[in-house]
Amino acid sequence: MKRILILGAGLSSKFLINYLLEHAESSKWHIRLGDISLDLAKDKINNHPRGEALFFNVDNPEQLMAEIREANLVVSMLPAKFHFKVAKECVRFGVNMVTASYVSDEIKSLDKEAREKGVLLMNEVGVDPGIDHMSAMQVINRLKDEGSKLIAFESSTGGLVAPNYDNNPWRYKFTWAPRNVVLAGAAGARFLHNSKFKYIPYHKLFSRYEIIDIPEYGQFEVYPNRDSLKYQSTYGLEELSTMFRGTIRRPSFCDAWNLLVQLGATDDTYSMDDTEHMTYRQFTNSFVAYNIVDSVEKKIAAYLGIAENSALMDKLKWLGLFDETVIGIPDLTPARVLQHILEKKWAMEPGDKDMIIMEHQFDYLRFRQHRKIYSTLVVIGEDSTKTAMAKTVGLPAAIVSRLILENKIDLTGVQIPVEKQVYEPVLHELKEYGIEFKERDVLIS
């Protein structure tokens, strides 16, 4: 009997756990699910005869070593900062590992030893990164096989609240880790446009968005996401004139979020004094010059260059930034304070549904024609627990885990899912769960 060790029973793990439990009987697997919350792990296992919940602390080296040593496969759904600890032990004991998170430099450093020991460390098999890699590579390789020349590639993804549930002025709610949303873009962005390198610093990032149109869903904003050129060689796209990766938001979000960046409210580099007694209004006032004549609202509007009665100002007011509510937590950074405020205002309500939107744009030349493929994915969550985010993160990781256990992936070392032997079966099976791209092929000239 093969033993699967799943570490982490958080929001994104539900579909992963259910999938592996559903296949456990026929495949003769035993699932051990570890989490810092034993109750949460027990809830996810739900008394399944092939499942077992345990209290797990990744900072306990003895427990980490003991669990991994007995496993045939480890699936890490822990916060990204813990993956290296897990991966290091997996390589040590010759155990394959799967995670949905980005490959870190630390993980990369394990590549040589992992290959020598025949261990596969498969990373980036969630939605973005994950489904984006697989779906892009499928089209890229198809175009190459047809003899077409790819000249531009743009890819964007967004985790949003579904239509009819976007019922606040920002038309946004947290559908994944709030801290990641608050700190998004902090490192700036880099991409290639018309053979020119573009570098966008953080303080300009949210003013450099473009508009895309998603059939049946309307217009959305896209702002640059991290280093778009990171995957250029991985995808085999060294000769492209344009390569861009972006994050999708609804119209007017970027302009409003840019105000918070300019204000300094997203800064995570220092702790503020007396935040346990500070009010939201005092927090907001702390970023502008001392002035006993004008109201905080008036000072903020003047500082940010917007009208006090504008729609953008209304968004800030709706967040409660001018309220006398006490923060009540000591030693927070501005970003942590903002997160604390947003978690109350942007929380998903029990009846809400989320939505994942992903769109690839492939410009290519074929028979002297310039054509463009729009490849679009829209996934709507079932409810506030069976979310589109959990589905699109968990299912790819689960399917890859099954393929590894069935010896259908012949790879070792540090990998991401860009090989045909990985993406073809995964994308094919994802269609059974309603995760399928729709393509439009348009003649440009």
VOGU-3710 file (C-alpha; in Angstrom, 3 decimals, decimal comma):
1> mkrililgag> 0,000/0,000/0,000  1,346/3,410/-0,995  1,279/6,204/1,563  0,504/9,777/0,573  1,433/12,497/3,048  -0,507/15,739/2,553  0,802/18,644/4,586  -1,679/21,479/5,042  -5,486/21,329/5,202  -6,194/24,960/4,329
11> lsskflinyl> -8,709/26,528/1,952  -6,961/25,425/-1,248  -6,672/21,770/-0,246  -10,309/20,629/-0,306  -10,488/19,341/-3,900  -6,995/17,862/-3,695  -7,848/15,857/-0,596  -11,218/14,719/-1,919  -9,722/13,607/-5,241  -7,000/11,524/-3,616
21> lehaesskwh> -9,456/9,983/-1,140  -11,822/9,101/-3,991  -8,999/7,221/-5,749  -7,549/5,723/-2,576  -9,621/2,533/-2,477  -9,082/1,439/-6,085  -5,435/2,509/-6,033  -4,740/1,037/-2,581  -3,467/4,320/-1,122  -3,421/5,454/2,486
31> irlgdisldl> -3,746/9,225/2,981  -2,187/10,957/5,987  -3,277/14,575/6,295  -1,251/16,740/8,665  -2,119/20,239/9,818  -1,366/22,508/12,759  -5,129/22,261/13,421  -6,052/18,639/14,083  -9,765/19,514/13,956  -9,363/20,983/10,486
41> akdkinnhpr> -7,522/17,893/9,271  -10,193/15,601/10,755  -12,913/17,636/9,063  -11,210/17,287/5,664  -10,642/13,523/6,078  -14,278/13,145/7,195  -13,815/9,625/8,644  -12,762/8,183/5,283  -11,532/4,598/5,783  -8,416/5,285/3,698
51> gealffnvdn> -7,658/8,574/5,425  -5,998/9,600/8,672  -5,706/13,046/10,260  -2,805/14,096/12,442  -1,505/17,136/14,242  1,518/18,322/12,288  4,030/21,046/13,059  6,497/21,690/10,232  8,855/23,303/12,734  9,237/19,980/14,549
61> peqlmaeire> 12,203/18,405/12,697  11,739/14,973/14,269  8,098/14,763/13,222  8,855/16,105/9,745  11,597/13,532/9,233  9,516/10,640/10,603  6,488/11,411/8,430  8,400/11,904/5,186  10,547/8,819/5,707  7,424/6,621/5,706
71> anlvvsmlpa> 5,740/8,272/2,704  5,744/7,338/-0,985  4,672/10,837/-2,014  4,476/14,176/-0,202  2,059/16,904/-1,266  2,910/20,195/0,411  0,015/22,650/0,700  1,797/24,578/3,436  2,658/28,287/3,128  5,407/28,729/0,518
81> kfhfkvakec> 8,103/29,571/3,069  7,965/26,000/4,428  8,361/24,097/1,151  12,149/24,024/1,285  12,128/22,299/4,677  9,822/19,654/3,262  11,675/19,306/-0,052  15,038/18,915/1,652  13,768/15,942/3,673  12,084/14,475/0,587
91> vrfgvnmvta> 15,397/14,467/-1,270  17,156/13,048/1,788  14,784/10,070/1,992  14,176/9,622/-1,753  10,507/10,668/-1,705  8,790/12,514/-4,573  7,084/15,801/-3,756  4,323/17,936/-5,320  3,458/21,562/-4,558  1,417/24,301/-6,194
101> syvsdeiksl> 3,830/27,090/-5,231  6,481/28,907/-7,259  9,963/27,395/-7,449  12,164/29,259/-4,972  15,929/29,660/-5,253  16,247/27,327/-2,267  14,227/24,636/-4,010  16,308/25,108/-7,169  19,434/24,384/-5,165  18,162/20,823/-4,590
111> dkearekgvl> 17,954/19,988/-8,293  21,331/18,231/-8,681  20,950/16,061/-5,593  17,344/15,233/-6,463  18,338/14,066/-9,954  21,150/11,950/-8,548  18,699/10,244/-6,192  15,952/9,904/-8,810  13,604/12,194/-6,856  10,995/14,387/-8,533
121> lmnevgvdpg> 10,201/17,764/-6,960  7,220/18,925/-9,028  6,342/22,561/-8,374  3,866/25,093/-9,759  0,966/22,708/-10,378  -1,850/24,938/-9,162  -3,739/27,509/-11,215  -1,266/30,391/-11,630  1,344/29,031/-11,584  0,171/25,702/-12,947
131> idhmsamqvi> -2,783/25,607/-15,304  -1,307/28,692/-16,972  1,913/26,782/-17,792  0,140/23,686/-19,034  -2,477/25,390/-21,188  0,087/27,786/-22,671  2,533/25,018/-23,540  -0,196/22,968/-25,167  -0,994/25,785/-27,609  2,641/26,841/-28,083
141> nrlkdegskl> 3,713/23,341/-29,018  0,682/22,895/-31,261  1,535/26,052/-33,178  5,161/24,962/-33,522  4,100/21,530/-34,780  1,885/23,223/-37,389  4,819/25,273/-38,628  3,505/28,600/-37,299  5,792/31,263/-35,861  4,790/32,704/-32,499
151> iafesstggl> 5,603/36,419/-32,276  3,811/37,546/-29,094  2,445/35,881/-25,975  0,385/37,493/-23,219  -1,105/35,632/-20,264  -3,251/36,967/-17,425  -5,092/35,441/-14,480  -7,355/36,759/-11,770  -9,004/35,352/-8,664  -12,216/37,353/-8,321
161> vapnydnnpw> -15,654/37,206/-6,800  -18,261/35,891/-9,269  -20,799/38,167/-10,986  -23,790/39,073/-8,805  -21,618/38,670/-5,709  -19,295/41,625/-6,447  -21,576/43,804/-4,332  -19,187/46,373/-2,892  -17,701/49,530/-4,475  -14,388/47,751/-5,156
171> rykftwaprn> -16,123/44,762/-6,814  -13,514/42,620/-5,089  -13,349/40,191/-2,158  -10,597/37,948/-0,816  -10,718/34,597/-2,596  -7,170/33,635/-1,562  -4,465/34,689/0,895  -5,154/38,316/1,931  -1,497/39,046/2,654  -0,504/38,075/-0,874
181> vvlagaagar> -3,139/40,445/-2,259  -1,975/43,351/-0,089  1,689/42,853/-1,050  1,045/42,034/-4,726  3,437/43,781/-7,091  5,797/45,017/-4,366  8,837/43,920/-6,385  7,686/45,761/-9,500  7,404/44,093/-12,895  9,408/43,323/-16,009
191> flhnskfkyi> 8,156/42,311/-19,447  8,926/42,497/-23,154  6,868/44,674/-25,504  7,599/45,055/-29,218  11,169/43,837/-28,636  11,725/46,454/-25,901  12,337/45,587/-22,257  9,928/47,308/-19,881  10,594/47,770/-16,171  7,727/49,064/-14,017
201> pyhklfsrye> 8,552/50,124/-10,434  6,028/49,386/-7,696  4,867/52,967/-7,303  3,823/53,026/-10,993  2,589/49,450/-11,352  -1,120/50,033/-10,788  -1,233/52,978/-13,161  0,161/50,857/-16,017  -2,791/48,574/-16,639  -4,479/47,593/-19,872
211> iidipeygqf> -8,060/46,580/-20,683  -9,129/43,154/-21,930  -12,569/41,918/-22,921  -13,733/38,493/-21,773  -16,675/37,140/-23,814  -19,907/37,044/-21,767  -18,204/38,744/-18,811  -17,184/42,154/-20,135  -14,126/44,291/-19,572  -11,369/43,794/-17,004
221> evypnrdslk> -8,135/45,527/-16,060  -4,773/43,774/-16,263  -1,676/45,024/-14,444  1,847/43,550/-14,957  2,706/40,553/-12,790  6,274/40,078/-11,514  8,940/39,030/-14,019  7,197/38,021/-17,242  10,493/36,895/-18,758  11,126/34,287/-16,073
231> yqstygleel> 9,537/31,604/-18,238  10,696/32,771/-21,660  13,398/30,127/-22,046  11,328/27,500/-20,206  8,555/27,948/-22,760  11,076/28,020/-25,627  10,078/31,560/-26,625  13,460/33,271/-26,906  12,581/34,955/-30,219  9,349/36,619/-29,139
241> stmfrgtirr> 8,802/40,353/-29,605  6,266/40,562/-26,757  5,948/38,495/-23,583  3,691/39,686/-20,812  2,112/38,116/-17,726  -0,562/40,019/-15,836  -3,102/39,975/-13,024  -6,799/40,520/-13,754  -9,049/42,863/-11,767  -12,398/44,522/-12,446
251> psfcdawnll> -12,560/48,065/-13,878  -11,544/50,904/-11,522  -9,775/48,580/-9,054  -6,257/49,525/-10,140  -6,798/53,279/-9,883  -8,242/52,871/-6,390  -5,548/50,455/-5,197  -2,914/52,801/-6,585  -4,125/55,414/-4,068  -3,274/53,060/-1,200
261> vqlgatddty> 0,168/52,416/-2,691  0,844/56,142/-3,097  -0,384/56,798/0,424  2,104/54,287/1,856  -0,547/51,982/3,298  0,891/48,877/1,588  4,411/49,314/3,007  5,579/46,221/4,877  9,127/47,337/5,713  8,597/48,870/9,169
271> smddtehmty> 6,343/48,558/12,215  4,199/51,468/13,395  4,049/52,668/16,972  0,985/52,229/19,187  -1,203/50,424/16,632  -3,009/48,699/19,510  -4,546/52,089/20,408  -4,512/53,739/16,975  -7,799/54,205/15,086  -8,294/53,646/11,365
281> rqftnsfvay> -8,639/57,414/11,002  -5,370/58,060/12,824  -3,677/55,418/10,684  -4,816/57,198/7,515  -3,898/60,613/8,908  -0,373/59,412/9,776  0,633/59,477/6,091  -0,131/63,157/5,427  1,302/66,429/6,674  0,247/67,954/9,995
291> nivdsvekki> -2,651/70,352/9,522  -5,176/71,209/12,238  -7,444/73,209/9,900  -8,425/70,676/7,240  -10,195/67,376/7,835  -8,363/64,093/7,261  -10,582/63,518/4,224  -9,620/66,864/2,738  -5,898/66,300/3,361  -5,983/62,813/1,821
301> aaylgiaens> -7,863/64,021/-1,256  -5,376/66,867/-1,769  -2,358/64,611/-1,187  -3,590/62,010/-3,661  -4,774/64,546/-6,219  -8,416/63,446/-6,306  -11,708/65,229/-5,625  -13,084/64,833/-2,127  -16,467/63,866/-3,580  -15,057/61,486/-6,233
311> almdklkwlg> -15,856/57,788/-6,759  -12,255/56,971/-5,853  -12,592/58,789/-2,531  -15,857/56,945/-1,919  -13,959/53,658/-2,195  -11,515/54,749/0,513  -14,364/55,897/2,730  -16,216/52,609/2,231  -13,176/50,713/3,529  -13,553/52,587/6,803
321> lfdetvigip> -10,208/54,370/6,547  -11,700/57,492/8,164  -13,574/55,685/10,944  -12,720/55,908/14,628  -12,483/52,121/14,943  -9,483/51,021/17,025  -6,993/48,689/15,289  -6,288/46,893/18,547  -3,165/44,958/17,546  0,381/46,094/18,489
331> dltparvlqh> 3,442/46,560/16,283  1,827/46,208/12,868  3,358/47,346/9,607  1,175/49,611/7,445  0,492/46,629/5,176  -0,614/44,543/8,162  -2,940/47,311/9,320  -4,438/47,570/5,846  -4,834/43,796/5,691  -6,597/43,874/9,082
341> ilekkwamep> -9,034/46,468/7,739  -9,595/44,732/4,414  -10,210/41,320/5,955  -13,327/42,774/7,553  -14,540/44,576/4,425  -13,541/42,136/1,673  -14,552/38,893/3,375  -16,523/36,384/1,320  -20,039/35,989/2,712  -21,469/32,476/3,278
351> gdkdmiimeh> -23,515/32,499/0,061  -20,839/34,055/-2,158  -19,168/32,359/-5,098  -15,721/33,143/-6,489  -14,418/33,110/-10,040  -11,129/32,350/-11,778  -10,459/34,045/-15,111  -7,428/33,207/-17,234  -6,704/34,392/-20,738  -3,793/33,675/-23,056
361> qfdylrfrqh> -3,219/35,671/-26,248  -0,984/34,118/-28,914  0,025/36,247/-31,921  1,439/34,054/-34,672  2,333/34,013/-38,361  0,978/31,273/-40,613  0,962/31,259/-44,431  1,857/34,998/-44,474  -1,096/35,773/-42,249  -0,910/37,434/-38,841
371> rkiystlvvi> -3,406/35,648/-36,608  -4,250/35,765/-32,919  -5,593/33,042/-30,635  -7,541/34,051/-27,544  -7,636/31,100/-25,148  -9,943/31,799/-22,213  -10,821/29,943/-19,032  -13,625/30,926/-16,649  -14,390/28,806/-13,578  -17,155/29,701/-11,110
381> gedstktama> -17,053/28,313/-7,572  -19,839/26,137/-6,207  -20,094/27,911/-2,851  -17,912/29,660/-0,263  -16,005/26,453/0,563  -16,011/24,610/-2,783  -14,383/27,586/-4,443  -13,046/28,016/-7,948  -9,700/28,857/-6,372  -9,575/25,611/-4,370
391> ktvglpaaiv> -10,716/23,659/-7,424  -8,154/25,076/-9,848  -5,307/24,903/-7,331  -6,091/21,499/-5,854  -7,162/19,388/-8,825  -4,011/19,859/-10,972  -1,843/18,999/-7,958  -4,007/15,951/-7,233  -3,921/14,664/-10,815  -0,143/15,100/-11,034
401> srlilenkid> 0,175/13,241/-7,731  -1,802/10,330/-9,136  0,298/10,253/-12,313  3,500/10,161/-10,250  2,202/7,338/-8,054  1,203/5,396/-11,184  4,713/5,896/-12,631  3,345/7,818/-15,619  5,731/10,767/-15,256  9,333/10,021/-16,174
411> ltgvqipvek> 11,048/13,088/-14,714  13,443/13,790/-11,856  14,871/16,899/-10,228  13,168/20,263/-9,779  10,401/20,535/-12,377  7,355/22,553/-13,379  4,558/21,116/-15,583  5,731/22,170/-19,047  6,420/18,706/-20,458  3,819/17,060/-22,689
421> qvyepvlhel> 3,762/13,901/-20,556  2,465/16,071/-17,709  0,214/18,691/-19,256  -1,654/16,507/-21,766  -3,198/14,056/-19,254  -3,783/16,788/-16,663  -5,596/19,151/-19,044  -7,586/16,258/-20,479  -8,821/15,190/-17,043  -9,505/18,735/-15,887
431> keygiefker> -12,177/18,981/-18,595  -14,182/16,396/-16,653  -14,379/18,951/-13,840  -15,432/21,854/-16,053  -11,949/23,351/-16,273  -11,651/23,865/-20,023  -10,370/26,655/-22,250  -12,382/28,176/-25,087  -10,435/29,380/-28,110  -11,035/32,112/-30,661
441> dvlis> -8,702/32,339/-33,655  -8,853/35,776/-35,279  -7,268/37,078/-38,490  -5,305/40,270/-37,745  -3,802/41,000/-41,188
//
